[in-house]
Amino acid sequence: MSSIPYLKNHRWLDLTRDERFFCAELYFALKQPAAFNAFTNRLNEGLKKSGRPTLDPSEPWEVGLEVAFYRDYIHALGAPVNHVLTHEIGSTAYSRKRTFDLCLFGQDKLVIVEAKVHQGLKSDQLEEFTRDAEAISRLTGLAEENILLVGLWSSRYTTRGAESRDPRAVEFHRSVQEKFDAILHWNDLGLQGPRFDQAHDLFQVADGLFSRAPGAFTQGASAR
Protein backbone atom coordinates (compact mmCIF):
# COMPACT_ATOMS: atom_id res chain seq x y z
CA MET A 1 0.00 0.00 0.00
CA SER A 2 1.36 3.40 -0.96
CA SER A 3 1.82 6.35 1.36
CA ILE A 4 -0.80 9.09 1.58
CA PRO A 5 0.32 12.72 1.23
CA TYR A 6 -2.15 14.24 3.69
CA LEU A 7 -1.02 11.69 6.31
CA LYS A 8 2.50 13.14 5.95
CA ASN A 9 3.55 10.28 3.70
CA HIS A 10 2.35 7.52 6.01
CA ARG A 11 -0.39 4.94 5.71
CA TRP A 12 -3.32 4.81 8.09
CA LEU A 13 -1.79 1.49 9.20
CA ASP A 14 1.16 3.47 10.54
CA LEU A 15 -1.03 5.67 12.70
CA THR A 16 -3.98 3.68 14.02
CA ARG A 17 -4.00 2.25 17.51
CA ASP A 18 -7.69 1.34 17.67
CA GLU A 19 -8.47 -2.19 18.86
CA ARG A 20 -11.59 -2.25 16.66
CA PHE A 21 -9.38 -2.08 13.59
CA PHE A 22 -7.20 -4.98 14.72
CA CYS A 23 -10.23 -6.98 15.89
CA ALA A 24 -11.75 -6.58 12.44
CA GLU A 25 -8.59 -8.02 10.89
CA LEU A 26 -8.68 -10.91 13.35
CA TYR A 27 -12.37 -11.46 12.61
CA PHE A 28 -11.67 -11.88 8.90
CA ALA A 29 -8.66 -14.10 9.61
CA LEU A 30 -10.82 -16.40 11.74
CA LYS A 31 -13.16 -16.93 8.80
CA GLN A 32 -10.47 -19.24 7.40
CA PRO A 33 -10.75 -22.78 8.89
CA ALA A 34 -6.99 -23.26 9.28
CA ALA A 35 -6.61 -19.94 11.10
CA PHE A 36 -9.64 -20.64 13.29
CA ASN A 37 -8.23 -24.04 14.29
CA ALA A 38 -4.85 -22.52 15.11
CA PHE A 39 -6.47 -19.78 17.17
CA THR A 40 -8.68 -22.17 19.14
CA ASN A 41 -5.70 -24.45 19.81
CA ARG A 42 -3.84 -21.49 21.33
CA LEU A 43 -6.95 -20.47 23.24
CA ASN A 44 -7.40 -23.99 24.60
CA GLU A 45 -3.89 -23.87 26.05
CA GLY A 46 -4.93 -20.88 28.13
CA LEU A 47 -8.27 -22.43 29.14
CA LYS A 48 -6.57 -25.62 30.31
CA LYS A 49 -4.26 -23.61 32.57
CA SER A 50 -7.27 -22.12 34.36
CA GLY A 51 -9.18 -25.39 34.46
CA ARG A 52 -11.95 -24.09 32.21
CA PRO A 53 -13.88 -25.98 29.50
CA THR A 54 -12.00 -26.12 26.21
CA LEU A 55 -13.33 -25.67 22.69
CA ASP A 56 -13.76 -28.29 19.97
CA PRO A 57 -12.77 -26.53 16.72
CA SER A 58 -14.39 -29.30 14.66
CA GLU A 59 -17.84 -28.26 15.90
CA PRO A 60 -19.84 -25.57 14.07
CA TRP A 61 -18.72 -22.11 15.21
CA GLU A 62 -19.77 -18.62 14.26
CA VAL A 63 -17.55 -15.57 14.79
CA GLY A 64 -19.12 -12.23 15.71
CA LEU A 65 -17.55 -8.76 15.59
CA GLU A 66 -18.71 -5.80 17.71
CA VAL A 67 -21.51 -7.93 19.14
CA ALA A 68 -24.39 -5.97 20.70
CA PHE A 69 -25.52 -9.14 22.41
CA TYR A 70 -28.44 -8.02 24.56
CA ARG A 71 -29.90 -5.61 22.01
CA ASP A 72 -29.89 -8.04 19.09
CA TYR A 73 -30.87 -11.12 21.09
CA ILE A 74 -33.89 -9.48 22.72
CA HIS A 75 -35.07 -7.73 19.55
CA ALA A 76 -35.00 -11.03 17.67
CA LEU A 77 -35.88 -13.61 20.31
CA GLY A 78 -37.52 -11.67 23.12
CA ALA A 79 -36.88 -11.84 26.84
CA PRO A 80 -38.72 -13.19 29.90
CA VAL A 81 -41.68 -11.17 31.13
CA ASN A 82 -40.65 -7.98 32.96
CA HIS A 83 -37.11 -8.22 31.59
CA VAL A 84 -36.25 -5.12 29.57
CA LEU A 85 -33.59 -3.44 27.47
CA THR A 86 -32.17 -0.38 29.15
CA HIS A 87 -28.80 1.35 29.50
CA GLU A 88 -27.62 -0.69 32.49
CA ILE A 89 -27.33 -4.35 33.46
CA GLY A 90 -29.44 -5.33 36.46
CA SER A 91 -31.42 -8.24 37.83
CA THR A 92 -34.06 -7.94 35.08
CA ALA A 93 -32.42 -5.40 32.76
CA TYR A 94 -30.02 -5.76 29.86
CA SER A 95 -27.90 -2.98 28.41
CA ARG A 96 -28.71 -2.09 24.82
CA LYS A 97 -25.32 -0.33 24.64
CA ARG A 98 -23.16 -3.24 25.82
CA THR A 99 -20.93 -4.46 22.99
CA PHE A 100 -18.32 -7.22 22.92
CA ASP A 101 -15.23 -6.90 20.71
CA LEU A 102 -15.32 -10.47 19.40
CA CYS A 103 -17.49 -13.48 20.16
CA LEU A 104 -17.21 -17.15 19.26
CA PHE A 105 -20.65 -18.78 19.21
CA GLY A 106 -20.57 -22.55 19.70
CA GLN A 107 -23.26 -25.15 20.24
CA ASP A 108 -23.04 -25.00 24.03
CA LYS A 109 -20.38 -22.35 24.66
CA LEU A 110 -20.02 -18.63 24.19
CA VAL A 111 -16.56 -17.06 24.13
CA ILE A 112 -16.40 -13.31 24.77
CA VAL A 113 -13.12 -11.66 23.78
CA GLU A 114 -12.24 -8.33 25.40
CA ALA A 115 -9.48 -6.75 23.34
CA LYS A 116 -7.08 -3.92 24.11
CA VAL A 117 -4.25 -2.45 22.05
CA HIS A 118 -2.95 0.91 23.21
CA GLN A 119 -4.62 0.93 26.63
CA GLY A 120 -5.16 -1.52 29.46
CA LEU A 121 -8.17 -2.48 31.54
CA LYS A 122 -9.96 -0.36 34.10
CA SER A 123 -10.95 -1.80 37.46
CA ASP A 124 -14.69 -1.33 36.94
CA GLN A 125 -14.54 -3.40 33.75
CA LEU A 126 -13.73 -6.53 35.72
CA GLU A 127 -17.02 -6.33 37.59
CA GLU A 128 -18.90 -5.67 34.35
CA PHE A 129 -17.71 -8.98 32.95
CA THR A 130 -18.95 -10.86 36.00
CA ARG A 131 -22.36 -9.24 35.57
CA ASP A 132 -22.33 -10.10 31.87
CA ALA A 133 -21.82 -13.81 32.53
CA GLU A 134 -24.70 -13.81 35.00
CA ALA A 135 -26.96 -11.78 32.69
CA ILE A 136 -26.27 -13.90 29.60
CA SER A 137 -26.87 -17.11 31.53
CA ARG A 138 -30.14 -15.75 32.92
CA LEU A 139 -31.29 -14.57 29.48
CA THR A 140 -30.28 -17.56 27.35
CA GLY A 141 -30.23 -20.48 29.78
CA LEU A 142 -26.62 -21.18 28.85
CA ALA A 143 -24.67 -22.50 31.82
CA GLU A 144 -22.53 -19.76 33.30
CA GLU A 145 -19.49 -22.05 33.30
CA ASN A 146 -19.77 -22.24 29.51
CA ILE A 147 -19.60 -18.47 29.07
CA LEU A 148 -15.88 -17.94 28.71
CA LEU A 149 -14.16 -14.59 29.04
CA VAL A 150 -10.90 -14.15 27.14
CA GLY A 151 -8.56 -11.18 27.39
CA LEU A 152 -6.61 -10.18 24.30
CA TRP A 153 -3.97 -7.49 24.64
CA SER A 154 -0.29 -6.66 24.37
CA SER A 155 2.29 -8.91 25.96
CA ARG A 156 3.86 -5.64 27.18
CA TYR A 157 0.75 -4.93 29.23
CA THR A 158 0.94 -8.33 30.92
CA THR A 159 4.67 -7.97 31.57
CA ARG A 160 4.26 -4.49 33.04
CA GLY A 161 1.56 -5.71 35.43
CA ALA A 162 3.56 -8.72 36.56
CA GLU A 163 6.79 -6.77 37.11
CA SER A 164 5.38 -3.60 38.64
CA ARG A 165 6.77 -2.38 41.96
CA ASP A 166 3.44 -0.77 42.80
CA PRO A 167 1.47 -3.14 45.10
CA ARG A 168 -1.81 -1.83 43.72
CA ALA A 169 -0.76 -2.64 40.17
CA VAL A 170 0.37 -6.12 41.21
CA GLU A 171 -2.95 -6.74 42.96
CA PHE A 172 -4.88 -5.52 39.93
CA HIS A 173 -2.84 -7.80 37.69
CA ARG A 174 -3.69 -10.71 39.98
CA SER A 175 -7.40 -9.89 39.86
CA VAL A 176 -7.26 -9.76 36.06
CA GLN A 177 -5.74 -13.23 36.02
CA GLU A 178 -8.60 -14.46 38.20
CA LYS A 179 -11.43 -12.84 36.24
CA PHE A 180 -10.38 -13.98 32.78
CA ASP A 181 -10.63 -17.62 31.78
CA ALA A 182 -7.72 -17.21 29.37
CA ILE A 183 -5.41 -14.41 28.28
CA LEU A 184 -3.97 -14.14 24.79
CA HIS A 185 -1.40 -11.72 23.38
CA TRP A 186 -1.49 -10.15 19.94
CA ASN A 187 1.96 -11.52 19.12
CA ASP A 188 1.05 -15.10 20.06
CA LEU A 189 -2.32 -15.95 18.54
CA GLY A 190 -1.16 -19.14 16.85
CA LEU A 191 -1.76 -17.64 13.42
CA GLN A 192 -0.13 -15.14 11.11
CA GLY A 193 -1.88 -11.87 10.42
CA PRO A 194 -1.90 -9.73 7.28
CA ARG A 195 1.51 -8.39 6.30
CA PHE A 196 2.39 -4.98 7.71
CA ASP A 197 5.87 -4.75 6.21
CA GLN A 198 8.64 -7.20 5.35
CA ALA A 199 9.49 -7.84 8.99
CA HIS A 200 6.11 -7.69 10.76
CA ASP A 201 2.56 -8.91 10.44
CA LEU A 202 -0.34 -6.79 11.63
CA PHE A 203 -0.88 -8.69 14.89
CA GLN A 204 2.78 -8.36 15.86
CA VAL A 205 2.40 -4.63 15.26
CA ALA A 206 -0.68 -4.51 17.50
CA ASP A 207 1.35 -6.06 20.30
CA GLY A 208 3.86 -3.23 20.14
CA LEU A 209 1.31 -0.43 20.41
CA PHE A 210 0.69 -0.53 24.14
CA SER A 211 1.29 2.96 25.58
CA ARG A 212 2.73 4.26 22.31
CA ALA A 213 3.85 7.82 22.96
CA PRO A 214 2.26 10.74 21.07
CA GLY A 215 4.22 11.48 17.91
CA ALA A 216 5.54 7.94 17.68
CA PHE A 217 4.74 5.66 14.77
CA THR A 218 3.70 2.05 14.68
CA GLN A 219 6.47 -0.53 15.00
CA GLY A 220 8.05 -1.00 11.59
CA ALA A 221 6.58 2.22 10.20
CA SER A 222 8.77 4.88 8.65
CA ALA A 223 8.18 7.91 6.46
CA ARG A 224 7.94 7.03 2.79
C-alpha positions as CSV (number, residue, x, y, z in Angstrom):
1,M,0.0,0.0,0.0
2,S,1.4,3.4,-1.0
3,S,1.8,6.4,1.4
4,I,-0.8,9.1,1.6
5,P,0.3,12.7,1.2
6,Y,-2.1,14.2,3.7
7,L,-1.0,11.7,6.3
8,K,2.5,13.1,6.0
9,N,3.6,10.3,3.7
10,H,2.4,7.5,6.0
11,R,-0.4,4.9,5.7
12,W,-3.3,4.8,8.1
13,L,-1.8,1.5,9.2
14,D,1.2,3.5,10.5
15,L,-1.0,5.7,12.7
16,T,-4.0,3.7,14.0
17,R,-4.0,2.2,17.5
18,D,-7.7,1.3,17.7
19,E,-8.5,-2.2,18.9
20,R,-11.6,-2.3,16.7
21,F,-9.4,-2.1,13.6
22,F,-7.2,-5.0,14.7
23,C,-10.2,-7.0,15.9
24,A,-11.8,-6.6,12.4
25,E,-8.6,-8.0,10.9
26,L,-8.7,-10.9,13.4
27,Y,-12.4,-11.5,12.6
28,F,-11.7,-11.9,8.9
29,A,-8.7,-14.1,9.6
30,L,-10.8,-16.4,11.7
31,K,-13.2,-16.9,8.8
32,Q,-10.5,-19.2,7.4
33,P,-10.7,-22.8,8.9
34,A,-7.0,-23.3,9.3
35,A,-6.6,-19.9,11.1
36,F,-9.6,-20.6,13.3
37,N,-8.2,-24.0,14.3
38,A,-4.8,-22.5,15.1
39,F,-6.5,-19.8,17.2
40,T,-8.7,-22.2,19.1
41,N,-5.7,-24.4,19.8
42,R,-3.8,-21.5,21.3
43,L,-7.0,-20.5,23.2
44,N,-7.4,-24.0,24.6
45,E,-3.9,-23.9,26.0
46,G,-4.9,-20.9,28.1
47,L,-8.3,-22.4,29.1
48,K,-6.6,-25.6,30.3
49,K,-4.3,-23.6,32.6
50,S,-7.3,-22.1,34.4
51,G,-9.2,-25.4,34.5
52,R,-11.9,-24.1,32.2
53,P,-13.9,-26.0,29.5
54,T,-12.0,-26.1,26.2
55,L,-13.3,-25.7,22.7
56,D,-13.8,-28.3,20.0
57,P,-12.8,-26.5,16.7
58,S,-14.4,-29.3,14.7
59,E,-17.8,-28.3,15.9
60,P,-19.8,-25.6,14.1
61,W,-18.7,-22.1,15.2
62,E,-19.8,-18.6,14.3
63,V,-17.6,-15.6,14.8
64,G,-19.1,-12.2,15.7
65,L,-17.5,-8.8,15.6
66,E,-18.7,-5.8,17.7
67,V,-21.5,-7.9,19.1
68,A,-24.4,-6.0,20.7
69,F,-25.5,-9.1,22.4
70,Y,-28.4,-8.0,24.6
71,R,-29.9,-5.6,22.0
72,D,-29.9,-8.0,19.1
73,Y,-30.9,-11.1,21.1
74,I,-33.9,-9.5,22.7
75,H,-35.1,-7.7,19.6
76,A,-35.0,-11.0,17.7
77,L,-35.9,-13.6,20.3
78,G,-37.5,-11.7,23.1
79,A,-36.9,-11.8,26.8
80,P,-38.7,-13.2,29.9
81,V,-41.7,-11.2,31.1
82,N,-40.7,-8.0,33.0
83,H,-37.1,-8.2,31.6
84,V,-36.2,-5.1,29.6
85,L,-33.6,-3.4,27.5
86,T,-32.2,-0.4,29.1
87,H,-28.8,1.3,29.5
88,E,-27.6,-0.7,32.5
89,I,-27.3,-4.3,33.5
90,G,-29.4,-5.3,36.5
91,S,-31.4,-8.2,37.8
92,T,-34.1,-7.9,35.1
93,A,-32.4,-5.4,32.8
94,Y,-30.0,-5.8,29.9
95,S,-27.9,-3.0,28.4
96,R,-28.7,-2.1,24.8
97,K,-25.3,-0.3,24.6
98,R,-23.2,-3.2,25.8
99,T,-20.9,-4.5,23.0
100,F,-18.3,-7.2,22.9
101,D,-15.2,-6.9,20.7
102,L,-15.3,-10.5,19.4
103,C,-17.5,-13.5,20.2
104,L,-17.2,-17.2,19.3
105,F,-20.6,-18.8,19.2
106,G,-20.6,-22.5,19.7
107,Q,-23.3,-25.2,20.2
108,D,-23.0,-25.0,24.0
109,K,-20.4,-22.3,24.7
110,L,-20.0,-18.6,24.2
111,V,-16.6,-17.1,24.1
112,I,-16.4,-13.3,24.8
113,V,-13.1,-11.7,23.8
114,E,-12.2,-8.3,25.4
115,A,-9.5,-6.8,23.3
116,K,-7.1,-3.9,24.1
117,V,-4.3,-2.4,22.1
118,H,-2.9,0.9,23.2
119,Q,-4.6,0.9,26.6
120,G,-5.2,-1.5,29.5
121,L,-8.2,-2.5,31.5
122,K,-10.0,-0.4,34.1
123,S,-10.9,-1.8,37.5
124,D,-14.7,-1.3,36.9
125,Q,-14.5,-3.4,33.8
126,L,-13.7,-6.5,35.7
127,E,-17.0,-6.3,37.6
128,E,-18.9,-5.7,34.4
129,F,-17.7,-9.0,32.9
130,T,-18.9,-10.9,36.0
131,R,-22.4,-9.2,35.6
132,D,-22.3,-10.1,31.9
133,A,-21.8,-13.8,32.5
134,E,-24.7,-13.8,35.0
135,A,-27.0,-11.8,32.7
136,I,-26.3,-13.9,29.6
137,S,-26.9,-17.1,31.5
138,R,-30.1,-15.7,32.9
139,L,-31.3,-14.6,29.5
140,T,-30.3,-17.6,27.4
141,G,-30.2,-20.5,29.8
142,L,-26.6,-21.2,28.8
143,A,-24.7,-22.5,31.8
144,E,-22.5,-19.8,33.3
145,E,-19.5,-22.0,33.3
146,N,-19.8,-22.2,29.5
147,I,-19.6,-18.5,29.1
148,L,-15.9,-17.9,28.7
149,L,-14.2,-14.6,29.0
150,V,-10.9,-14.2,27.1
151,G,-8.6,-11.2,27.4
152,L,-6.6,-10.2,24.3
153,W,-4.0,-7.5,24.6
154,S,-0.3,-6.7,24.4
155,S,2.3,-8.9,26.0
156,R,3.9,-5.6,27.2
157,Y,0.7,-4.9,29.2
158,T,0.9,-8.3,30.9
159,T,4.7,-8.0,31.6
160,R,4.3,-4.5,33.0
161,G,1.6,-5.7,35.4
162,A,3.6,-8.7,36.6
163,E,6.8,-6.8,37.1
164,S,5.4,-3.6,38.6
165,R,6.8,-2.4,42.0
166,D,3.4,-0.8,42.8
167,P,1.5,-3.1,45.1
168,R,-1.8,-1.8,43.7
169,A,-0.8,-2.6,40.2
170,V,0.4,-6.1,41.2
171,E,-2.9,-6.7,43.0
172,F,-4.9,-5.5,39.9
173,H,-2.8,-7.8,37.7
174,R,-3.7,-10.7,40.0
175,S,-7.4,-9.9,39.9
176,V,-7.3,-9.8,36.1
177,Q,-5.7,-13.2,36.0
178,E,-8.6,-14.5,38.2
179,K,-11.4,-12.8,36.2
180,F,-10.4,-14.0,32.8
181,D,-10.6,-17.6,31.8
182,A,-7.7,-17.2,29.4
183,I,-5.4,-14.4,28.3
184,L,-4.0,-14.1,24.8
185,H,-1.4,-11.7,23.4
186,W,-1.5,-10.2,19.9
187,N,2.0,-11.5,19.1
188,D,1.1,-15.1,20.1
189,L,-2.3,-15.9,18.5
190,G,-1.2,-19.1,16.9
191,L,-1.8,-17.6,13.4
192,Q,-0.1,-15.1,11.1
193,G,-1.9,-11.9,10.4
194,P,-1.9,-9.7,7.3
195,R,1.5,-8.4,6.3
196,F,2.4,-5.0,7.7
197,D,5.9,-4.8,6.2
198,Q,8.6,-7.2,5.3
199,A,9.5,-7.8,9.0
200,H,6.1,-7.7,10.8
201,D,2.6,-8.9,10.4
202,L,-0.3,-6.8,11.6
203,F,-0.9,-8.7,14.9
204,Q,2.8,-8.4,15.9
205,V,2.4,-4.6,15.3
206,A,-0.7,-4.5,17.5
207,D,1.4,-6.1,20.3
208,G,3.9,-3.2,20.1
209,L,1.3,-0.4,20.4
210,F,0.7,-0.5,24.1
211,S,1.3,3.0,25.6
212,R,2.7,4.3,22.3
213,A,3.9,7.8,23.0
214,P,2.3,10.7,21.1
215,G,4.2,11.5,17.9
216,A,5.5,7.9,17.7
217,F,4.7,5.7,14.8
218,T,3.7,2.1,14.7
219,Q,6.5,-0.5,15.0
220,G,8.1,-1.0,11.6
221,A,6.6,2.2,10.2
222,S,8.8,4.9,8.6
223,A,8.2,7.9,6.5
224,R,7.9,7.0,2.8
